[in-house]
Structures are given as C-alpha cells and as structure tokens.
C-alpha cells in the first residue's frame, strides 16, 4: 500500500443513455469481463463498482445502467432510479455518447448529469466505426455547445491505447490521501453477482425480441472446493412460452447458454466451474418488489 503522502484516488461515474458502451469501457479499464455487455440496450440493470489501481493511483469507476424513458414497469423505473441516484457519487462524471450521433435520450441523460454540478468529461465512444474522422469536427463543435464540459475525449472503449489516454486525462481529478479500497480489490460485487451477470449476458445474446428483457438470474447456491466452483442458478421468466424458448429443442438452448457461461465464469475465476441451470416461470416478476429486491436491483437507492 502506498504511503498516505504519495497515494491519490478518485471516483468516476460512467453515465449515459443505453447501449453507448459504458460497461465495455469499464471492462477494458479493469482488464477483465466484470460487467455484462451485449448489443442489446439496457443490458446493465445494476450499479457496478470497478477499481483500477496502478502504482500510487487508484481509479474507482461506478458503471451505471443507461438512463432511459421507459417507465412502464417497476423494473425499468428502478433501473432508471439506480442510474440517476448514482450520478452524485463521483468526483467527475464520464458522459458517454456515440461519436457522430446525438439523440433525445442523450439530451435527457445530460439534463440529469448537469443537475449534479460535478465536472463532466464528454466521451465520444465508438470512433473506430467512423471512417472519415474529419466528419467528427462539426459534431465536436455542436456537442461542445450543449454543456460546459471539462474535457471532450474521442475514443474507442475497445482500444487499449485509448483507455490508457483516458486514464492519463483523469489524473487531474485524483485527490491525495489513502486508497479507499485495497490494492488487489477490483469490485465491490461478490462472485455470486458476477456469475449471475455472466449467465444473463449469455441469455441476452441467445434470445430475441422481448424475451431477453423478461429473464433474470438468481444464484441459489455458490460453493467452492478442491474440485472447483459449484453453482446452481435459477433462470426466471414470465411466461411458459419464454421458458420453452430458453430451454430450446431437446434442451439445446439451455445447454449452449450454460456451456458459454461456464467458460466465461471459469476464465474469470481461474478455476473449473460446475454449473447447473433451472428455468422457472414467475409471472410478472418485473413488477414484483420482493423479487427485484432479491435480485438487488436498485436496493441501494430504494
């Protein structure tokens, strides 16, 4: 642990609308697949804290769900509340948007972010998808007028050199004092939570249309012994039809989901993983406060 005189640290909230790459950025910074990432919006349902320590510096990142307009279900309202409630937890806010694209949802997110009064770093993500980089210049000027941003940083969350440059730029927000977390700690979430997220990630990749948003994963048992990690996980759906889709013909769907989730969890933990999956119908679970509490969705901001 660095001496108190040398140590510096800072908290950074990663915020924005759904599907702009917030969790991808966190995973790249940490060098591990901690947060679920899929091409589908609203993959992230919980606030996730990630810790990156190097030398005398510790960067603490709070990855938040995408701020959105969907208020139809209690689940969506809780997710939104978790995202907005987490904004004040940082020394600065990293506001992610998609390079070359500004939407009404981006403006809505910025309206909430601006209310905090915190320094805001605008991050233009996915610049690797823009072939003509000169086309970004007018866009930079346009978005730069929407708020007095501390910095505007174009990058690709998938490129190591871009993430390295971002960390260097964030040094100005670090404060002197002892690290808030041990040097070897990377998250405040336990492996039960992370395992559930990686299983749900595979479900979202595998399912189409409404089905991905109607599923949840609850770890019923998590044990470790000399043979590895033993996990029993319950997949929750709302209707019998969704259960059949998850299981697939002759169980092929559930087997494929379990196989890939087992591989990812094992890679993260560095140990063999023995995973058993069940599927259960719980009608209208997205409107059930007790079920959402069990899944820890917005329990800290309730």
LOKESE-890542 format. One line per 2 residues: number of its first residue (from 1); their letters; for each residue y negated, z, x of C-alpha. Coordinates in Angstrom, 2 decimals, decimal comma. Example, Ala and Ser with C-alpha at 12.3 -4.5 7.8 and 13.67 -1.06 7.14 Angstrom:
REM residues 2
1	AS	4,50 7,80 12,30  1,06 7,14 13,67
This chain:
REM residues 302
1	XX	0,00 0,00 0,00  -3,37 -0,97 1,50
3	XX	-5,83 1,78 2,22  -8,27 2,63 -0,57
5	XX	-11,13 1,29 1,56  -9,52 -2,14 2,00
7	XX	-7,90 -2,71 -1,40  -9,59 -4,87 -4,03
9	XX	-8,40 -5,82 -7,50  -9,50 -7,49 -10,73
11	XX	-8,31 -8,13 -14,28  -8,47 -11,64 -15,74
13	XX	-7,79 -12,61 -19,35  -6,28 -16,08 -19,79
15	XX	-7,51 -17,35 -23,16  -7,95 -20,49 -25,24
17	XX	-6,51 -22,41 -28,14  -2,73 -23,00 -28,39
19	XX	-0,95 -25,42 -26,06  -3,52 -25,74 -23,26
21	XX	-1,21 -24,37 -20,53  -2,09 -20,67 -20,38
23	XX	1,48 -19,47 -19,82  2,20 -22,34 -17,42
25	XX	-0,75 -21,17 -15,32  0,49 -17,56 -15,32
27	XX	3,99 -18,62 -14,28  2,64 -20,76 -11,43
29	XX	0,43 -17,95 -10,15  3,33 -15,49 -10,19
31	XX	5,82 -17,96 -8,75  8,33 -17,09 -11,46
33	XX	9,12 -18,11 -15,01  7,93 -14,98 -16,80
35	XX	6,26 -16,39 -19,93  7,90 -18,83 -22,34
37	XX	6,45 -22,35 -22,12  7,21 -25,33 -24,37
39	XX	5,26 -28,40 -25,52  5,02 -26,83 -28,99
41	XX	1,85 -24,92 -29,99  1,96 -21,13 -30,46
43	XX	4,92 -20,58 -28,15  3,29 -17,36 -26,90
45	XX	3,37 -14,59 -29,50  2,62 -11,54 -27,36
47	XX	0,12 -10,40 -24,79  1,86 -10,58 -21,40
49	XX	0,52 -8,97 -18,23  1,31 -10,56 -14,87
51	XX	0,47 -9,08 -11,46  -0,04 -11,10 -8,29
53	XX	-0,52 -9,12 -5,07  -1,22 -10,57 -1,64
55	XX	-2,44 -8,53 1,29  -5,35 -6,33 0,25
57	XX	-5,93 -8,16 -3,04  -4,33 -7,66 -6,44
59	XX	-4,98 -10,03 -9,34  -3,95 -8,79 -12,78
61	XX	-3,67 -11,51 -15,43  -3,44 -10,97 -19,19
63	XX	-1,84 -14,02 -20,80  -2,79 -14,18 -24,49
65	XX	-1,49 -16,16 -27,48  -3,54 -19,17 -28,46
67	XX	-6,49 -18,39 -30,75  -5,90 -20,39 -33,93
69	XX	-6,90 -20,76 -37,59  -3,52 -20,27 -39,28
71	XX	-3,78 -17,15 -41,45  -1,02 -17,95 -43,94
73	XX	1,50 -15,43 -42,64  1,28 -11,90 -41,31
75	XX	2,91 -13,13 -38,08  0,07 -15,61 -37,48
77	XX	-2,59 -13,06 -38,28  -1,05 -10,56 -35,87
79	XX	-0,75 -13,16 -33,12  -4,41 -14,05 -33,53
81	XX	-5,42 -10,40 -33,54  -3,47 -9,81 -30,32
83	XX	-5,26 -12,73 -28,63  -8,75 -11,70 -29,75
85	XX	-8,14 -7,99 -29,13  -7,11 -8,69 -25,52
87	XX	-10,32 -10,52 -24,59  -12,22 -7,37 -23,60
89	XX	-9,52 -6,20 -21,15  -10,68 -8,25 -18,18
91	XX	-13,39 -8,30 -15,56  -13,66 -12,00 -16,38
93	XX	-12,15 -14,45 -18,86  -10,38 -17,63 -17,80
95	XX	-11,06 -20,00 -20,70  -8,57 -22,87 -20,58
97	XX	-9,19 -26,22 -22,25  -7,55 -29,60 -21,80
99	XX	-9,51 -31,81 -19,41  -11,31 -34,57 -21,28
101	XX	-10,70 -33,04 -24,69  -12,84 -30,66 -26,75
103	XX	-11,72 -29,65 -30,24  -12,89 -27,44 -33,07
105	XX	-10,18 -24,99 -32,03  -11,70 -24,82 -28,53
107	XX	-15,09 -24,03 -30,05  -13,56 -21,32 -32,25
109	XX	-11,94 -19,72 -29,20  -15,22 -19,92 -27,26
111	XX	-17,09 -18,23 -30,12  -14,82 -15,17 -29,80
113	XX	-14,93 -15,25 -26,00  -18,73 -15,42 -25,92
115	XX	-18,98 -12,28 -28,03  -17,42 -10,19 -25,23
117	XX	-20,39 -10,70 -22,89  -17,96 -10,99 -19,96
119	XX	-18,21 -13,64 -17,23  -16,36 -16,77 -18,35
121	XX	-14,67 -19,22 -15,99  -14,04 -22,53 -17,76
123	XX	-10,81 -24,10 -16,53  -10,22 -27,78 -17,27
125	XX	-6,43 -27,94 -17,16  -4,12 -30,97 -17,02
127	XX	-6,44 -33,06 -14,83  -3,29 -34,64 -13,38
129	XX	-2,96 -36,57 -16,65  -6,33 -38,30 -16,22
131	XX	-6,06 -41,41 -14,07  -9,80 -42,15 -13,82
133	XX	-11,30 -38,92 -12,50  -14,82 -40,40 -12,75
135	XX	-14,40 -40,28 -16,52  -14,44 -36,49 -16,25
137	XX	-18,07 -36,34 -15,10  -19,68 -36,91 -18,52
139	XX	-17,21 -34,48 -20,05  -18,10 -31,83 -17,45
141	XX	-21,75 -32,20 -18,35  -21,00 -32,00 -22,07
143	XX	-18,86 -28,85 -21,97  -21,15 -27,23 -19,42
145	XX	-23,87 -27,07 -22,07  -21,72 -25,16 -24,56
147	XX	-21,96 -21,81 -22,74  -23,48 -20,38 -19,53
149	XX	-20,13 -20,47 -17,72  -19,89 -18,63 -14,40
151	XX	-17,82 -21,48 -12,99  -16,17 -24,69 -14,15
153	XX	-12,92 -25,45 -12,35  -10,85 -28,61 -12,95
155	XX	-7,18 -28,15 -12,04  -3,57 -28,73 -12,91
157	XX	-1,67 -25,50 -13,57  1,43 -27,22 -12,22
159	XX	-0,01 -27,82 -8,72  0,27 -25,09 -6,14
161	XX	-2,84 -26,16 -4,23  -4,94 -26,00 -7,40
163	XX	-3,72 -22,49 -8,20  -4,45 -21,42 -4,64
165	XX	-8,01 -22,73 -5,00  -8,39 -20,86 -8,30
167	XX	-7,34 -17,55 -6,72  -9,86 -18,06 -3,94
169	XX	-12,60 -18,61 -6,53  -11,58 -15,44 -8,39
171	XX	-12,08 -13,27 -5,28  -15,74 -12,78 -6,24
173	XX	-14,68 -10,72 -9,28  -12,46 -8,30 -7,37
175	XX	-13,62 -4,70 -7,07  -12,99 -2,23 -4,28
177	XX	-10,55 0,56 -5,00  -6,82 1,32 -5,10
179	XX	-4,46 -1,16 -6,75  -3,87 -0,39 -10,44
181	XX	-0,19 -1,39 -10,05  2,44 -1,04 -7,30
183	XX	2,54 -3,97 -4,87  6,06 -5,02 -5,89
185	XX	5,39 -4,99 -9,64  4,91 -8,36 -11,36
187	XX	4,63 -7,43 -15,06  4,29 -4,54 -17,47
189	XX	7,08 -6,00 -19,59  10,70 -4,94 -19,22
191	XX	13,54 -7,38 -18,70  14,67 -6,96 -22,30
193	XX	11,40 -8,52 -23,42  11,51 -11,27 -20,80
195	XX	15,13 -12,10 -21,69  14,23 -12,39 -25,37
197	XX	11,34 -14,70 -24,49  13,55 -16,99 -22,41
199	XX	16,12 -17,22 -25,21  13,37 -18,01 -27,73
201	XX	11,99 -20,62 -25,34  15,31 -22,49 -25,49
203	XX	15,33 -22,23 -29,27  11,87 -23,79 -29,46
205	XX	12,92 -26,62 -27,16  16,02 -27,30 -29,24
207	XX	14,67 -27,07 -32,79  12,41 -29,46 -34,65
209	XX	9,62 -29,28 -37,25  9,20 -25,85 -38,87
211	XX	12,43 -24,30 -37,57  11,10 -23,17 -34,13
213	XX	8,40 -21,05 -35,77  10,85 -19,37 -38,16
215	XX	13,02 -17,91 -35,38  12,75 -14,68 -33,45
217	XX	14,95 -12,99 -30,87  15,80 -9,31 -30,70
219	XX	17,76 -7,83 -27,79  20,27 -5,42 -29,30
221	XX	21,90 -4,35 -26,05  20,98 -4,78 -22,37
223	XX	23,29 -3,26 -19,78  23,74 -3,70 -16,05
225	XX	26,87 -3,01 -13,99  28,53 -4,32 -10,85
227	XX	29,56 -7,49 -12,69  26,01 -8,38 -13,64
229	XX	23,75 -8,18 -16,69  25,29 -7,93 -20,17
231	XX	23,00 -8,97 -23,02  23,66 -9,01 -26,75
233	XX	20,89 -10,85 -28,57  20,22 -11,41 -32,25
235	XX	18,54 -14,64 -33,33  16,64 -14,10 -36,58
237	XX	15,92 -16,93 -39,02  14,54 -17,01 -42,57
239	XX	16,99 -19,33 -44,37  20,66 -20,29 -44,32
241	XX	19,71 -23,88 -43,53  17,92 -22,73 -40,38
243	XX	20,97 -20,72 -39,38  23,15 -23,83 -39,63
245	XX	20,66 -25,80 -37,54  20,62 -23,15 -34,80
247	XX	24,41 -22,89 -34,66  24,90 -26,66 -34,79
249	XX	28,08 -28,62 -35,38  31,08 -26,50 -34,38
251	XX	28,70 -24,07 -32,63  27,47 -26,69 -30,14
253	XX	23,78 -25,90 -30,67  24,13 -22,17 -30,11
255	XX	26,36 -22,77 -27,09  23,79 -25,07 -25,46
257	XX	20,94 -22,63 -26,14  22,96 -19,75 -24,70
259	XX	24,01 -21,70 -21,62  20,46 -22,67 -20,62
261	XX	19,03 -19,22 -21,45  21,78 -17,60 -19,37
263	XX	20,92 -19,85 -16,44  17,20 -19,06 -16,63
265	XX	17,65 -15,30 -17,02  20,16 -15,24 -14,18
267	XX	17,79 -17,18 -11,94  15,02 -14,69 -12,67
269	XX	17,15 -11,59 -12,11  19,26 -12,96 -9,29
271	XX	22,45 -11,69 -10,93  25,21 -13,08 -13,15
273	XX	24,30 -12,86 -16,83  26,82 -12,41 -19,65
275	XX	25,03 -13,40 -22,85  26,28 -13,11 -26,42
277	XX	24,23 -14,58 -29,25  24,40 -13,97 -33,01
279	XX	22,35 -15,57 -35,78  21,27 -13,60 -38,85
281	XX	19,21 -14,55 -41,89  16,32 -12,19 -42,67
283	XX	14,32 -13,80 -45,48  10,57 -13,89 -44,98
285	XX	10,71 -11,84 -41,77  7,33 -13,28 -40,71
287	XX	5,72 -11,22 -43,50  7,66 -8,03 -42,69
289	XX	5,52 -5,45 -40,79  8,55 -3,42 -39,70
291	XX	10,26 -6,50 -38,27  7,12 -7,52 -36,42
293	XX	6,85 -4,00 -35,01  10,42 -4,22 -33,74
295	XX	9,51 -7,48 -32,02  6,41 -5,77 -30,51
297	XX	4,11 -8,44 -31,98  0,58 -7,01 -31,84
299	XX	1,92 -3,47 -31,87  -0,62 -2,53 -29,19
301	XX	-3,51 -3,91 -31,21  -2,44 -2,92 -34,73
